[in-house]
Amino acid sequence: MELWNGSTLWWVIAGTLVALELATGTFYLLMLALGAAAGALAAHLGLGLTTQISTAALVGGLAVLFWHRRRAGQPQTPSSSNPDVNLDVGQQVQVTHWLADGRTTVRYRGAEWQARFDGSGSPAPGLHTIRAVEGSCLVLAP
């Protein structure tokens, strides 16, 4: 008597890959889980082990290739200027004066912050928007 049939083993592999993805955050493991699910479907259709493995490898490999090419084509925003990562980006601060080198100190979130100008032209006092946070320095633009 067989403990597990072929499709059950493929589904366990797919579930394990999904669990590993949840633990590591590596989205590519989900693509490989798709390949394992394709192998399970091939087993449900009664195809041989070689065809199951080939199907899983082909679907998983193509999914990984597709995802890799999709990510490579998208511009990557550094975390220092990404408002989804850094909630300070996009907030506004009041600048009372600028030093000659384009730097200043501003009050933001109840503390004094170093800031530098990152706009076109010369810096002028007034309301500025935080474009990025580089360490403890705010990068400001009008």
Backbone bond lengths (Angstrom), bond angles and torsions (degrees), N, CA, C in turn:
res aa  C-N    CA-C-N  psi(-1)  N-CA   C-N-CA  omega(-1)  CA-C   N-CA-C  phi
1 M - - - 1.437 - - 1.532 109.12 -
2 E 1.317 115.49 130.43 1.455 122.11 -178.02 1.528 109.17 -84.55
3 L 1.339 116.50 130.77 1.455 121.09 -179.31 1.525 111.28 -68.52
4 W 1.327 116.94 -52.37 1.464 121.91 179.42 1.513 108.43 -126.56
5 N 1.335 115.81 142.47 1.457 117.54 172.61 1.531 108.35 -87.55
6 G 1.321 117.22 174.58 1.465 121.69 -175.41 1.515 113.99 -58.88
7 S 1.343 116.32 -42.38 1.469 118.37 -177.07 1.527 111.66 -66.99
8 T 1.329 117.74 -35.94 1.463 120.42 178.98 1.529 110.50 -62.54
9 L 1.320 116.59 -41.95 1.463 120.58 178.55 1.529 110.69 -62.14
10 W 1.333 116.97 -42.23 1.467 120.34 178.20 1.529 110.95 -63.49
11 W 1.337 117.79 -40.31 1.467 120.20 179.56 1.534 111.16 -67.04
12 V 1.328 116.85 -35.79 1.465 120.23 176.82 1.526 109.90 -65.68
13 I 1.329 116.69 -40.90 1.466 120.30 177.12 1.528 110.05 -62.35
14 A 1.331 116.80 -44.55 1.470 120.43 179.46 1.529 110.60 -61.70
15 G 1.320 117.61 -44.35 1.461 120.96 178.84 1.512 112.49 -64.03
16 T 1.329 116.67 -38.71 1.462 121.10 177.83 1.529 110.50 -64.32
17 L 1.329 116.80 -41.52 1.466 120.18 178.05 1.525 111.32 -64.22
18 V 1.328 117.30 -39.15 1.468 120.55 177.18 1.531 109.83 -64.42
19 A 1.324 117.29 -43.31 1.473 120.73 179.16 1.533 110.73 -62.86
20 L 1.325 117.06 -41.39 1.466 120.46 177.49 1.524 111.12 -63.98
21 E 1.331 116.76 -37.47 1.466 120.35 177.79 1.518 110.47 -63.74
22 L 1.327 116.63 -41.79 1.459 120.24 178.88 1.528 111.33 -64.35
23 A 1.320 116.64 -33.44 1.462 120.48 -179.24 1.525 112.30 -78.02
24 T 1.341 117.46 -31.02 1.463 120.35 -174.18 1.521 113.92 -108.03
25 G 1.325 118.02 -23.16 1.465 120.81 -177.36 1.514 113.00 78.23
26 T 1.320 117.91 14.89 1.458 122.10 178.85 1.519 109.16 -88.00
27 F 1.327 115.69 102.78 1.464 120.54 -174.10 1.524 112.08 -62.67
28 Y 1.331 117.48 -24.59 1.459 120.47 -179.79 1.525 111.79 -61.93
29 L 1.327 117.66 -27.80 1.465 119.77 178.30 1.530 110.84 -64.84
30 L 1.331 117.40 -30.44 1.469 119.19 175.54 1.523 110.96 -66.13
31 M 1.316 116.51 -34.96 1.460 120.10 177.91 1.533 109.97 -66.28
32 L 1.316 116.39 -39.12 1.463 119.55 176.68 1.529 110.89 -68.77
33 A 1.340 117.12 -32.92 1.462 120.47 175.76 1.530 110.32 -63.77
34 L 1.338 116.72 -35.49 1.472 119.44 174.74 1.526 110.64 -60.92
35 G 1.327 115.95 -39.82 1.463 119.73 176.66 1.518 111.49 -63.02
36 A 1.325 117.39 -41.99 1.466 120.37 178.21 1.523 110.71 -64.83
37 A 1.331 117.46 -37.18 1.467 120.49 177.01 1.528 110.15 -65.16
38 A 1.334 116.58 -37.55 1.472 119.54 176.48 1.529 110.03 -64.89
39 G 1.329 116.72 -37.87 1.466 119.80 175.68 1.521 111.34 -63.21
40 A 1.338 117.04 -38.23 1.465 121.35 177.57 1.524 110.68 -64.63
41 L 1.319 116.36 -42.20 1.467 119.55 178.73 1.529 110.88 -64.41
42 A 1.329 116.49 -38.98 1.467 119.85 176.10 1.523 110.20 -62.45
43 A 1.335 117.72 -38.23 1.471 120.75 177.67 1.524 110.62 -66.94
44 H 1.347 117.09 -39.22 1.466 120.21 177.09 1.524 111.18 -61.80
45 L 1.321 117.19 -32.61 1.466 121.11 179.07 1.523 112.27 -77.68
46 G 1.328 116.88 -4.56 1.458 120.84 177.68 1.516 113.57 83.11
47 L 1.325 117.80 16.99 1.464 120.81 179.14 1.521 109.66 -75.35
48 G 1.302 116.32 157.76 1.458 121.51 -176.94 1.518 112.75 -70.59
49 L 1.334 115.05 167.11 1.457 121.20 -177.10 1.522 111.65 -60.66
50 T 1.324 117.55 -40.78 1.465 120.27 179.42 1.528 110.71 -61.35
51 T 1.319 117.17 -42.05 1.464 121.27 178.88 1.524 110.83 -68.10
52 Q 1.319 117.23 -37.90 1.467 120.55 177.40 1.528 110.51 -61.31
53 I 1.331 116.12 -47.74 1.464 120.56 -179.62 1.530 110.35 -64.12
54 S 1.325 116.59 -42.66 1.466 120.34 179.35 1.525 111.00 -62.90
55 T 1.333 116.47 -42.69 1.459 120.70 179.17 1.524 110.67 -63.53
56 A 1.318 116.94 -45.81 1.461 120.76 179.26 1.524 110.88 -61.67
57 A 1.312 116.82 -44.04 1.466 120.37 -179.28 1.525 111.19 -66.33
58 L 1.319 116.90 -42.29 1.459 120.84 -178.49 1.534 111.10 -66.06
59 V 1.328 117.10 -49.86 1.465 120.34 -178.95 1.522 110.80 -65.92
60 G 1.323 117.60 -46.73 1.463 120.70 179.37 1.519 112.21 -63.05
61 G 1.320 116.57 -43.93 1.466 120.63 179.36 1.518 112.35 -64.44
62 L 1.331 117.15 -43.69 1.468 120.01 178.18 1.520 111.57 -65.83
63 A 1.326 117.62 -37.27 1.465 120.75 178.76 1.536 110.30 -65.46
64 V 1.334 117.13 -42.66 1.462 120.53 177.60 1.526 109.87 -63.66
65 L 1.340 117.69 -44.22 1.460 121.46 179.39 1.529 110.76 -61.91
66 F 1.335 116.84 -45.14 1.455 121.06 178.43 1.523 110.88 -59.24
67 W 1.337 116.98 -47.83 1.462 120.37 -177.83 1.526 110.98 -65.00
68 H 1.328 116.93 -40.41 1.463 120.69 179.43 1.523 110.75 -62.93
69 R 1.319 117.39 -44.96 1.474 120.95 179.67 1.519 110.77 -66.66
70 R 1.317 117.41 -37.03 1.464 121.21 179.34 1.523 110.14 -64.06
71 R 1.321 117.93 -45.11 1.466 121.98 -179.85 1.516 111.43 -68.76
72 A 1.340 117.56 -36.20 1.465 120.71 -179.25 1.527 110.83 -67.57
73 G 1.324 117.71 -28.05 1.459 121.53 -179.04 1.512 114.03 -81.20
74 Q 1.323 117.64 -11.79 1.460 120.98 -179.00 1.520 109.95 -94.43
75 P 1.336 116.93 137.70 1.463 118.12 176.95 1.525 110.11 -67.47
76 Q 1.309 115.68 137.44 1.457 121.12 -179.66 1.527 109.50 -94.92
77 T 1.314 116.75 121.34 1.452 122.27 177.38 1.523 108.34 -89.38
78 P 1.338 117.46 125.00 1.466 118.01 177.96 1.521 110.63 -62.36
79 S 1.316 117.10 146.94 1.462 121.12 -176.67 1.525 112.35 -61.67
80 S 1.334 117.41 -25.03 1.466 119.64 -179.46 1.527 112.09 -67.14
81 S 1.337 117.55 -22.98 1.465 120.65 -179.54 1.521 112.85 -121.56
82 N 1.324 117.54 14.11 1.453 121.77 -179.37 1.531 109.41 -95.75
83 P 1.349 118.17 114.30 1.464 119.44 -178.03 1.531 113.57 -67.04
84 D 1.338 117.79 -16.93 1.464 120.03 176.32 1.526 111.15 -75.02
85 V 1.318 117.25 -23.97 1.455 122.43 -178.90 1.526 110.77 -100.50
86 N 1.328 116.32 -43.55 1.455 121.89 -175.85 1.525 108.75 -113.75
87 L 1.309 117.07 107.37 1.462 121.61 -174.40 1.527 113.30 -70.01
88 D 1.335 118.52 -12.22 1.461 120.73 176.83 1.529 111.75 -73.53
89 V 1.325 117.34 -27.50 1.464 121.14 -178.88 1.528 108.83 -63.22
90 G 1.339 114.94 127.97 1.456 120.97 -179.09 1.522 113.60 98.60
91 Q 1.330 117.60 -13.89 1.461 121.13 177.48 1.529 109.05 -75.94
92 Q 1.324 116.62 160.09 1.456 120.31 -177.87 1.528 111.13 -113.47
93 V 1.337 114.64 147.17 1.454 122.28 177.07 1.528 108.85 -132.89
94 Q 1.311 115.03 154.13 1.470 121.15 177.53 1.520 108.86 -96.72
95 V 1.338 116.61 125.83 1.455 122.18 177.38 1.527 107.73 -105.60
96 T 1.337 116.52 124.50 1.470 120.33 -178.97 1.524 111.88 -89.81
97 H 1.349 117.59 -30.87 1.456 120.85 179.47 1.529 109.38 -159.68
98 W 1.329 115.53 158.33 1.461 122.56 177.29 1.517 108.93 -120.34
99 L 1.320 116.86 145.25 1.461 121.48 172.05 1.527 108.31 -82.61
100 A 1.315 117.09 167.01 1.466 121.44 -177.04 1.530 112.92 -62.04
101 D 1.336 117.56 -27.98 1.471 120.26 -177.92 1.528 113.17 -87.60
102 G 1.346 117.44 9.34 1.465 120.54 178.06 1.515 113.57 81.77
103 R 1.305 117.39 20.52 1.461 121.97 178.64 1.517 109.69 -115.82
104 T 1.329 115.54 159.95 1.453 121.51 177.80 1.518 109.46 -159.32
105 T 1.306 115.65 177.10 1.462 122.70 172.35 1.521 106.65 -121.29
106 V 1.338 115.89 131.91 1.466 120.57 -179.86 1.517 109.45 -126.42
107 R 1.296 115.55 156.41 1.463 121.35 175.29 1.529 106.84 -96.35
108 Y 1.322 115.22 122.40 1.461 120.58 -178.38 1.526 108.68 -146.72
109 R 1.301 117.18 130.75 1.466 123.89 -178.62 1.527 111.64 53.59
110 G 1.305 116.43 39.66 1.458 121.10 174.67 1.504 115.38 77.54
111 A 1.338 117.91 13.27 1.464 120.41 -179.32 1.526 109.60 -140.70
112 E 1.321 115.41 162.06 1.462 121.49 175.58 1.528 109.04 -85.48
113 W 1.320 116.51 131.05 1.458 122.81 -179.71 1.521 109.51 -122.72
114 Q 1.310 116.43 143.15 1.456 120.83 168.30 1.521 106.79 -76.20
115 A 1.322 116.54 145.22 1.458 120.21 179.52 1.524 109.11 -143.91
116 R 1.314 115.13 153.18 1.460 120.04 175.49 1.519 109.26 -133.35
117 F 1.326 115.04 152.27 1.461 121.90 -177.26 1.518 109.71 -83.79
118 D 1.320 116.75 135.32 1.462 121.81 178.44 1.528 108.95 -137.51
119 G 1.281 115.88 53.77 1.457 120.39 178.90 1.504 110.14 -128.26
120 S 1.323 116.19 -177.94 1.458 119.80 176.48 1.526 108.54 -90.15
121 G 1.315 115.81 150.46 1.456 119.84 -179.06 1.514 111.48 82.20
122 S 1.311 115.70 -163.97 1.461 120.14 -179.88 1.523 109.47 -98.38
123 P 1.330 116.93 147.08 1.462 119.72 -178.85 1.530 111.72 -70.09
124 A 1.315 115.19 142.53 1.464 121.39 178.27 1.520 108.23 -131.62
125 P 1.329 117.14 149.53 1.463 119.66 177.29 1.532 110.70 -60.49
126 G 1.321 115.86 155.32 1.453 120.94 178.56 1.513 111.57 137.89
127 L 1.313 115.25 -164.96 1.459 122.23 -178.59 1.529 109.82 -80.08
128 H 1.325 116.80 129.51 1.464 122.54 -179.96 1.527 109.45 -129.30
129 T 1.322 115.25 154.87 1.467 122.48 -179.84 1.522 109.70 -105.31
130 I 1.314 115.85 137.12 1.468 121.04 177.24 1.528 107.93 -75.86
131 R 1.331 116.27 120.31 1.470 122.32 179.60 1.519 112.09 -95.56
132 A 1.334 116.07 -28.83 1.467 120.51 -179.22 1.526 108.20 -162.50
133 V 1.328 114.52 163.92 1.459 121.05 173.99 1.522 106.53 -125.96
134 E 1.330 115.92 116.54 1.462 121.96 -179.41 1.522 107.72 -111.95
135 G 1.301 116.77 96.94 1.461 121.54 -175.32 1.523 109.09 67.27
136 S 1.329 116.32 -116.20 1.465 119.62 177.95 1.519 111.37 -108.24
137 C 1.318 116.91 20.08 1.466 122.06 -178.74 1.529 109.50 -113.38
138 L 1.315 116.17 127.13 1.462 121.15 175.86 1.521 109.21 -85.43
139 V 1.307 117.23 136.14 1.460 122.32 175.46 1.517 106.70 -100.77
140 L 1.338 116.56 118.78 1.461 122.04 -171.29 1.525 112.09 -113.76
141 A 1.315 114.59 148.33 1.459 122.26 172.45 1.522 107.32 -138.62
142 P 1.336 117.02 151.17 1.465 119.15 -178.26 1.528 112.06 -64.28
